[in-house]
Amino acid sequence: MPQAEKIQVVEELTRQLRDAGSVFVTDYAGLTVADVTDLRAQLRRAGLSFRVAKNTLLRRAAEQADLPELAGFFKGPTAIATGGRDPVAGAKIIQDFYARLERPKVRTFVVEHRSYRGEDLKAMALLPPREVVLSQLVAAVECPISGLVATLDAIIRECVGTIDALAEKKGKVTGEAAAPEAAESTGAAEA
């Protein structure tokens, strides 16, 4: 590979690693072309890319992307899956795919610039998807607010009910007091 081409590949890899919400460093030994094509398609649907590259280029890109801890994992046949805001989606796809084939292993993965061991992938894959976690968070925040609104609504209803009752009572008292006066004035007019 000519030097200019290597520089371009390193720049692309650096950009991928730097911009990725998650990075999975994996072995691809034993995968057929059909397997790799299938895995790429599944990852692409989840917003991730899967790329095979030379280890020396991956090491340079990892250094430039401020992920030097990855350098030690670039040995042998290496591929990386990068991207996505939802690292759980990528973890599930890779975990299920590799478990089904009983082949390649994930060496390490990085989520939001924090490295994890390859063995931790299964735990990550068991987490709920990002959308579910976000909806659970909204529900957890919304629940106390809904309770507060219901409590305030009950207080306001009680207050309005009390004011209505007082107004009704005052109207009856005023109405009863006004009735004799009206009778007197009617009686005075008749006389």
C-alpha positions as a Markdown table, in Angstrom:
| # | Residue | x | y | z |
|---|---|---|---|---|
| 1 | Met | 0.0 | 0.0 | 0.0 |
| 2 | Pro | 1.5 | 3.4 | -1.0 |
| 3 | Gln | 2.4 | 5.8 | 1.8 |
| 4 | Ala | -0.3 | 8.4 | 0.7 |
| 5 | Glu | -2.9 | 5.7 | 0.8 |
| 6 | Lys | -1.8 | 4.6 | 4.3 |
| 7 | Ile | -2.1 | 8.2 | 5.5 |
| 8 | Gln | -5.6 | 8.5 | 4.1 |
| 9 | Val | -6.7 | 5.2 | 5.8 |
| 10 | Val | -5.2 | 6.3 | 9.1 |
| 11 | Glu | -7.1 | 9.6 | 8.9 |
| 12 | Glu | -10.4 | 7.8 | 8.1 |
| 13 | Leu | -9.8 | 5.3 | 11.0 |
| 14 | Thr | -8.9 | 8.1 | 13.3 |
| 15 | Arg | -12.1 | 10.0 | 12.4 |
| 16 | Gln | -14.2 | 6.8 | 12.9 |
| 17 | Leu | -12.6 | 6.1 | 16.3 |
| 18 | Arg | -12.9 | 9.6 | 17.5 |
| 19 | Asp | -16.5 | 10.1 | 16.4 |
| 20 | Ala | -17.8 | 6.7 | 17.6 |
| 21 | Gly | -19.9 | 6.4 | 20.6 |
| 22 | Ser | -18.8 | 2.8 | 20.8 |
| 23 | Val | -15.8 | 0.8 | 19.4 |
| 24 | Phe | -15.7 | -3.0 | 19.3 |
| 25 | Val | -12.2 | -4.6 | 18.6 |
| 26 | Thr | -12.8 | -8.1 | 17.4 |
| 27 | Asp | -11.0 | -11.1 | 15.9 |
| 28 | Tyr | -12.5 | -12.1 | 12.5 |
| 29 | Ala | -10.6 | -15.4 | 12.1 |
| 30 | Gly | -12.9 | -18.2 | 10.9 |
| 31 | Leu | -15.5 | -15.9 | 9.3 |
| 32 | Thr | -16.3 | -16.4 | 5.7 |
| 33 | Val | -17.0 | -13.6 | 3.3 |
| 34 | Ala | -20.7 | -14.4 | 3.6 |
| 35 | Asp | -20.4 | -14.1 | 7.4 |
| 36 | Val | -18.7 | -10.8 | 7.3 |
| 37 | Thr | -21.2 | -9.5 | 4.7 |
| 38 | Asp | -24.1 | -10.6 | 7.0 |
| 39 | Leu | -22.5 | -9.1 | 10.1 |
| 40 | Arg | -21.8 | -5.8 | 8.3 |
| 41 | Ala | -25.4 | -5.6 | 7.1 |
| 42 | Gln | -26.8 | -6.2 | 10.6 |
| 43 | Leu | -24.4 | -3.6 | 12.1 |
| 44 | Arg | -25.2 | -1.1 | 9.4 |
| 45 | Arg | -28.9 | -1.3 | 10.3 |
| 46 | Ala | -28.0 | -0.5 | 13.9 |
| 47 | Gly | -25.9 | 2.5 | 12.8 |
| 48 | Leu | -22.4 | 0.9 | 13.1 |
| 49 | Ser | -19.8 | 0.1 | 10.6 |
| 50 | Phe | -17.5 | -3.0 | 10.5 |
| 51 | Arg | -14.0 | -2.6 | 9.0 |
| 52 | Val | -11.0 | -4.8 | 8.7 |
| 53 | Ala | -7.7 | -3.0 | 8.7 |
| 54 | Lys | -4.0 | -3.6 | 9.2 |
| 55 | Asn | -2.9 | -3.6 | 12.8 |
| 56 | Thr | -0.2 | -1.0 | 12.3 |
| 57 | Leu | -2.7 | 1.4 | 10.8 |
| 58 | Leu | -5.2 | 0.7 | 13.6 |
| 59 | Arg | -2.5 | 1.4 | 16.2 |
| 60 | Arg | -1.7 | 4.8 | 14.7 |
| 61 | Ala | -5.3 | 5.7 | 14.4 |
| 62 | Ala | -6.0 | 4.7 | 18.0 |
| 63 | Glu | -3.1 | 6.9 | 19.2 |
| 64 | Gln | -4.3 | 9.9 | 17.2 |
| 65 | Ala | -7.9 | 9.3 | 18.4 |
| 66 | Asp | -6.8 | 9.4 | 22.1 |
| 67 | Leu | -7.5 | 5.7 | 22.5 |
| 68 | Pro | -4.0 | 4.4 | 23.2 |
| 69 | Glu | -5.4 | 1.6 | 25.4 |
| 70 | Leu | -6.6 | -0.2 | 22.2 |
| 71 | Ala | -3.2 | -0.5 | 20.7 |
| 72 | Gly | -2.4 | -3.7 | 22.7 |
| 73 | Phe | -5.5 | -5.5 | 21.2 |
| 74 | Phe | -4.4 | -5.0 | 17.5 |
| 75 | Lys | -2.8 | -8.4 | 17.0 |
| 76 | Gly | -3.7 | -11.1 | 14.5 |
| 77 | Pro | -6.7 | -10.7 | 12.2 |
| 78 | Thr | -8.4 | -7.6 | 13.6 |
| 79 | Ala | -11.6 | -5.8 | 12.7 |
| 80 | Ile | -13.4 | -2.9 | 14.4 |
| 81 | Ala | -17.1 | -2.1 | 14.6 |
| 82 | Thr | -17.6 | 1.6 | 15.3 |
| 83 | Gly | -20.4 | 4.1 | 15.6 |
| 84 | Gly | -23.8 | 4.3 | 17.0 |
| 85 | Arg | -25.3 | 6.3 | 19.9 |
| 86 | Asp | -26.6 | 3.0 | 21.2 |
| 87 | Pro | -23.7 | 0.7 | 22.2 |
| 88 | Val | -26.1 | -1.9 | 23.4 |
| 89 | Ala | -27.4 | -2.5 | 19.9 |
| 90 | Gly | -23.9 | -3.2 | 18.6 |
| 91 | Ala | -23.1 | -5.4 | 21.6 |
| 92 | Lys | -26.3 | -7.5 | 21.1 |
| 93 | Ile | -25.6 | -8.0 | 17.4 |
| 94 | Ile | -21.9 | -8.9 | 17.8 |
| 95 | Gln | -22.6 | -11.1 | 20.9 |
| 96 | Asp | -25.5 | -13.0 | 19.2 |
| 97 | Phe | -23.6 | -13.3 | 15.9 |
| 98 | Tyr | -20.4 | -14.7 | 17.4 |
| 99 | Ala | -22.2 | -16.9 | 19.9 |
| 100 | Arg | -24.2 | -18.5 | 17.0 |
| 101 | Leu | -21.0 | -19.2 | 15.1 |
| 102 | Glu | -19.0 | -20.1 | 18.2 |
| 103 | Arg | -16.1 | -18.3 | 16.6 |
| 104 | Pro | -14.3 | -15.0 | 16.8 |
| 105 | Lys | -14.2 | -13.3 | 20.1 |
| 106 | Val | -14.4 | -9.6 | 21.0 |
| 107 | Arg | -11.1 | -8.6 | 22.5 |
| 108 | Thr | -12.2 | -5.3 | 24.0 |
| 109 | Phe | -14.7 | -2.6 | 23.5 |
| 110 | Val | -14.9 | 1.1 | 24.3 |
| 111 | Val | -18.1 | 3.0 | 25.2 |
| 112 | Glu | -17.8 | 6.8 | 25.6 |
| 113 | His | -14.0 | 6.5 | 25.9 |
| 114 | Arg | -14.2 | 3.9 | 28.7 |
| 115 | Ser | -12.6 | 0.5 | 27.9 |
| 116 | Tyr | -14.1 | -2.8 | 28.8 |
| 117 | Arg | -12.9 | -6.4 | 28.6 |
| 118 | Gly | -14.2 | -8.6 | 25.8 |
| 119 | Glu | -15.8 | -10.8 | 28.4 |
| 120 | Asp | -18.0 | -7.9 | 29.5 |
| 121 | Leu | -19.7 | -7.8 | 26.1 |
| 122 | Lys | -22.3 | -10.4 | 27.2 |
| 123 | Ala | -23.4 | -8.2 | 30.2 |
| 124 | Met | -23.6 | -5.1 | 27.8 |
| 125 | Ala | -25.7 | -7.1 | 25.4 |
| 126 | Leu | -28.2 | -8.0 | 28.2 |
| 127 | Leu | -28.9 | -4.3 | 28.9 |
| 128 | Pro | -32.1 | -2.8 | 27.5 |
| 129 | Pro | -31.8 | -0.7 | 24.3 |
| 130 | Arg | -31.2 | 3.0 | 24.5 |
| 131 | Glu | -34.8 | 3.9 | 23.7 |
| 132 | Val | -36.1 | 1.7 | 26.5 |
| 133 | Val | -33.6 | 3.2 | 29.0 |
| 134 | Leu | -34.6 | 6.7 | 28.0 |
| 135 | Ser | -38.3 | 6.0 | 28.3 |
| 136 | Gln | -37.7 | 4.5 | 31.8 |
| 137 | Leu | -35.8 | 7.6 | 32.7 |
| 138 | Val | -38.6 | 9.8 | 31.5 |
| 139 | Ala | -41.2 | 7.7 | 33.4 |
| 140 | Ala | -39.1 | 7.9 | 36.6 |
| 141 | Val | -38.8 | 11.7 | 36.3 |
| 142 | Glu | -42.5 | 12.1 | 35.2 |
| 143 | Cys | -44.0 | 9.9 | 38.0 |
| 144 | Pro | -43.1 | 12.3 | 40.9 |
| 145 | Ile | -44.2 | 15.3 | 38.8 |
| 146 | Ser | -47.5 | 13.6 | 37.9 |
| 147 | Gly | -48.0 | 12.9 | 41.6 |
| 148 | Leu | -47.3 | 16.5 | 42.5 |
| 149 | Val | -49.7 | 17.8 | 39.8 |
| 150 | Ala | -52.4 | 15.4 | 41.1 |
| 151 | Thr | -51.8 | 16.6 | 44.6 |
| 152 | Leu | -51.9 | 20.3 | 43.6 |
| 153 | Asp | -55.1 | 19.6 | 41.5 |
| 154 | Ala | -56.7 | 18.0 | 44.5 |
| 155 | Ile | -55.8 | 20.9 | 46.8 |
| 156 | Ile | -57.2 | 23.4 | 44.2 |
| 157 | Arg | -60.4 | 21.4 | 43.8 |
| 158 | Glu | -60.8 | 21.3 | 47.6 |
| 159 | Cys | -60.2 | 25.0 | 47.8 |
| 160 | Val | -62.7 | 25.8 | 45.0 |
| 161 | Gly | -65.2 | 23.5 | 46.6 |
| 162 | Thr | -64.8 | 25.3 | 50.0 |
| 163 | Ile | -65.1 | 28.7 | 48.3 |
| 164 | Asp | -68.3 | 27.5 | 46.4 |
| 165 | Ala | -69.7 | 26.1 | 49.7 |
| 166 | Leu | -69.0 | 29.4 | 51.5 |
| 167 | Ala | -70.5 | 31.4 | 48.6 |
| 168 | Glu | -73.6 | 29.2 | 48.6 |
| 169 | Lys | -73.9 | 29.5 | 52.4 |
| 170 | Lys | -73.4 | 33.3 | 52.2 |
| 171 | Gly | -76.0 | 33.4 | 49.4 |
| 172 | Lys | -78.5 | 31.5 | 51.5 |
| 173 | Val | -77.8 | 33.7 | 54.6 |
| 174 | Thr | -78.0 | 36.9 | 52.4 |
| 175 | Gly | -81.1 | 35.5 | 50.6 |
| 176 | Glu | -82.9 | 34.7 | 53.9 |
| 177 | Ala | -82.0 | 38.1 | 55.3 |
| 178 | Ala | -83.1 | 39.8 | 52.1 |
| 179 | Ala | -86.4 | 38.0 | 52.0 |
| 180 | Pro | -87.9 | 39.6 | 55.1 |
| 181 | Glu | -86.8 | 43.0 | 54.0 |
| 182 | Ala | -88.4 | 42.4 | 50.6 |
| 183 | Ala | -91.6 | 41.3 | 52.4 |
| 184 | Glu | -91.6 | 44.5 | 54.5 |
| 185 | Ser | -91.1 | 46.7 | 51.6 |
| 186 | Thr | -93.9 | 44.9 | 49.7 |
| 187 | Gly | -96.1 | 45.1 | 52.7 |
| 188 | Ala | -95.3 | 48.8 | 53.1 |
| 189 | Ala | -96.2 | 49.4 | 49.4 |
| 190 | Glu | -99.6 | 47.6 | 49.9 |
| 191 | Ala | -100.4 | 49.7 | 52.9 |
